[in-house]
Amino acid sequence: MIGFKKIDNSLGEPMAVFLVTGGAGFIGSSLADKLLELGHKVVAIDNFDPYYERAIKERNIKKSLSNKNYVFVEGDIRDTDLVKKIIEENKIEKVFHIAARAGVRFSVKDPYSYHDLNVNGTLSMLKACIATKIKRIVFASSSSVYGVQKDLPITEKHPTNPISPYGASKLACEAFCHSFSNVFNIPIISLRYFSVYGPRQRPDMAIRKFTKAIINEEEITIYGDGNQTRDFTFVADVVDATIKAVESNAVGVFNIGSGTRITVNELIKLLETTLNKKAKIKHVDPQKGDVPDTLADVSKAQQILGYKPTVKIKKGIKLFYEWYKNVVNSSTDIQ
């Protein structure tokens, strides 16, 4: 158990103090590291949800824990009183709400937990933010809110018809964020992330699963014919967009993607080239909840937030693999 403590301001005032929910996860820990690098102070909260191994999240925050400007709280955002205490004692003014249970396919198996953790968790967090007069919230949403695409690229005006409980939970969170923003006059911006990948990627995500399988000469399971496409977005670009969002005066929803797409078959070929090893592939029926294609129109984020994705998929895969072989594959106890 990692306990509660408050930021020590005795060494001088920071540029800003931010709360990052889901701070030990893939995106949350990457965001916290970048904020610290920029000179800010960060309070991170995470409940170490058993969706994947605790030791992986502990590894994610190991570097940050040694930083004097960082505090980690093991706790649940559904505990409104705890979140209020964290905000008040650390004089936090802005919140990055990244915490969520992710995973489209798992949400089909257990939709109730996704509603509880994502929707109820967001409501509790919003309640705490209103009570403590937080000045701005950035909410991490998902391209899953769109469902099956009608047109490509997908703009923010595309109909929202999620076909998975995960996507439905994210859309519900967006609706609550919108209503709270209007009723309580608190600026909230929702960022619809498209297929984020990179160092610290969750074990259940495609690129990491495929990499592990190729290295271990195991079969890769492809759902469908492999011609489905995804807009894969490198985590550093997502972090950059998220920080730009908190620095802006914008509200509403914004797509955060790479603005390019690749088929699953092309992705595997790229991994084969990067790893210099052939993949063993098994095709099975498509999965419920999966959409055939995604491609983000990011022009709104470019114009209003100044967001510009810079990491192309070929480079991003190389950066991911360098991390994987040096951090994950070198470890015998945490995969």
N, C-alpha and C positions, 0 to 999 in steps of 0.2 A: 504493500500500500504506500503510495507516494502522497504525503500529507499536504495540508494547506499552509501556505505562508503568504505574506504580502510583499509587494515590491519594496525594496529598500531605496528610498530617494535621497539618502544621505550623501551620495556621491554626485549630486547635482541633478537638475531636471533633465529628463530625456526629451527627444524631439516629440515623442507621443507615446502613450501607453495604450496598447491594443489588447482586446480579448480575442483569442482564436478558439472557437469551439471545434471539437474533433482534432485537437492540436497534436495528437500522436499519430494520426493517420497519414496516408500518402500525400494528399494535397495540403492538409493542415500543417504538418511538420515542415514541409517544403516552404510554405508561406511564412511560418514563424522564423525559419532560418534566414530568409531574405529580409524580413523586417529587422531582425537583429543586425544583419550586415549593414543595413541602412542607418543604424544608430538608434532605432526605436527600442522601447521596452515592451515585452510580450508576456501576457499571462495566458497560458494554454490550459484548456480543460478537456479531458477525455475519460470515458468510463471503461476503456479496454473491453469493449463489447466482444464476446467470444466468436464473432463472425470469422475472425482469423486469429492466429496465434499471438498471444500477448507479447512474447519475446520479440516479435517483429516490430511492434510499435515501440517497445522499449529501446530497440536499436535505433529507430527513427529519431528519438529525442535525445539520444546519448550526448551528441555534440552540444546541443542547446543547453542541457542541464549544467554544463560547466561555464555558461555565460552569466555574468553578474546581472544582466538585464533581463533574465528569463526566470519565470516562475511556472512550475507545472502543478496542476491540481488534478488529482484523480477523483473524479466525480461525475455526476449525471446531470445533463442540462434539464432533465425533467424535474429536478430539485430546484424549484424557483428560488427558495430562500438561500440556497448555496450560491446560485448565480448572482443574486442581489448582493450577497456578502462580498463576493469576489470583486464585483464592479465598484462597490462603495469603498472598500478598504484599499483598493489600488487606484482609485480616482480615474477609472477608465471612462473614456468619452465615446469611443467608437468600437464596433464589434464586427468581426468576421465570423459569420455563422456557417461553418463548413461541416459540422457534425451531421452524420446521417448513416443509416444502414444502406449501403449500396448493393447493386447486383440485380439485374433484371430477372434472370432465371430463378434465383433463390426467392425472389419476391412472389413468384407464381406459387411456390411451395408453401410459403408462410406469409400471406398478405397481412395478417393481423399484427405481427411484430413490426412490419414496415410502417403501418399506420401509427402504431404506438410510438416507436422510436423517432420517426421522421415528423409526423404531423403533431402529435402531442408534445414531442420534444421542442419543436419550433414554437408552438403556442406558449409553452412554459418560458422559453428563452425570451420571446417577445414581451410577455408579462413582466419579466424581471427588468427588461430594458426600458419599458414604459415607467415602471416604478422608480427607476434610478435616473431617469431623464437622459438616457443615451442620446448622443447627437447624430449618429449615423450608423446604419447597419448594411453590410454587404452579405447577401444570401447566396449560397452556392446551389443553384438549381441544375437542371440537366436537359439535354436535348431529347431525353426520353419523353418529355411532356408533349412532343409533337405527334408521336405515334408514327403510322405509316405515311411517308411523305407523299404529297400531291404534286409538288413541284420541287425542282432543284435549281439553284441552291435554295435552302430554306431560310426565309426571312422571319423576323419576329412577328410578322402579320400572318404567318402560316397558321391554319387551324390547329388547336391543341386538342388532340384526341388520343391520349396515351393508351397503349394496348397492354401495359404491364402494371401490376400494383405498385411497383417502384415509381414508374412515371406518374401514376395517379397521385401517389403521396407527394411527389415533388410539385405537381401542379396545385395540389391543395395548399401546400406551404406557400407557394407564390401568391395564391389568393388571399391567404391570411396576412402575408406581408403587405400586399396592396391595400387591404382593408385597414390594417393597423396604421399604415402610412397616412391614409386619408383621415381616419377618425382621430388619431392621436398626434397628427402633424409631425411625424418622425420620418426623416428621409431614409428610404430603403430601396436598394437597387438589387435586382435579381439577375444573376449571371447564369446563362444556360450553357454549361460546359459540354463540349463534344469530345467523347472518347479520349480522356486524358491518359497519357502514358509517360514513362520515363523512370528515372531512379526512384526507388521506394514503392514502385507500383505493387498493388495488392497481389497476393498469390493466385487469386481466382481470375485475374484479368488475362485477356487473350495473349498479348505479347509475352508476358512473363511465363504463362503456361506453355506456350509454343517453344520458347527458348529452353526451358527446363527439359521438355520432352526431346527436343533435338539433341541436346547435350547428352542426355541419358539413353539415347537411341530407343525412345519409347514412341508409341503411336500418338499422333495428333488427331483429335476428333474434330472434324469439320461438319458443322450443321448446315445441310444443304449442299449445293454444288460449289461453294466457295467464290461465287461471282458477286455475292453481296458486297457492298462497299461501305467504308467508314471514313469519316473525317477524324483522323487521329491528331490530337493536339498535344504538343510537348509540354510537360509540366511547368517549365520555366516561363513559357509564354502565358500559361494560365495564371501563374503567380503574378506576372507583370500586369496582366489585365485586372486582376483582383485588387492590386495595390492602386492602380490608376482609378479604379472605381471608387475606392474609399477617399481618394484625394479630390474627386470630382464633386459637382453639385447635382449630378444626374440622379433621376429616379426611374423606376420602370424596369423593363426586361431588356437584356442584351445577349446576343449570341457571342460565345467565345469559342472559336474553332480555328483551324488552320486555313480554312478556305480551299482545301484540296481534299481529294479522296483517293483511296486505294482499295482494290479488291482483297479479300482474304487470301486468295491464291497468290496474288502479287506480293502480299505481305510475307507469306511463307517463303517465297523465292528470295526476297530481300534478306530474311533471316538466315536462309541457307548460305547466301553469299557472305554475309557478315560473320557467321560462325564457321564458315568453310566446312559445312557438314550437311548431308542430305537429310531431309525429313521423311518420316514414315507417316503416311496419311490414311485415315479411315473416314469415309463419308457416312453420315447418318441423317435421319430426317431433320428438317428445320425445327427449332425450338419455339414453343409458344412464348410470346412476349418480345421476340426479336423482330426488329424492323429490317427491311431489305437494304435500304440505303440511307446514308446521312451525308450531308454537305452543307456547311454553314455559310450563309451570307453574313460577313462580319463588317459590312460597310457602316452600319450604325455605330458599332463600337469604335471603328476607326475614326469616324467623323466627330463623335461626341467625347469619347474617352481618350482618344489618341492611341488606341491599341493597334499594334502591328505585329502579327506573328512572324518570327524570324527563323525558327528551327524547322527545316524540311525533314520529311520522314526518314530519308537516308541517313542524314546526320543524327537525327534523334535516336534511331535504332542503334547506331554505333555508340552513342553516349550511354544509352540504356545498357548495352551489352558490357561496356567497360565497367559500369557499376556492378552489374550482375556477377561477372566473373571475379571481380576483386572483393566484393562485399558478401554476396550471397553464396556463390559457388565455392568460395574459400572457407565457408563455415560449415561444419559438419552437424551442428545442432539446430540451426535456424535456417529453414529453406523458404 
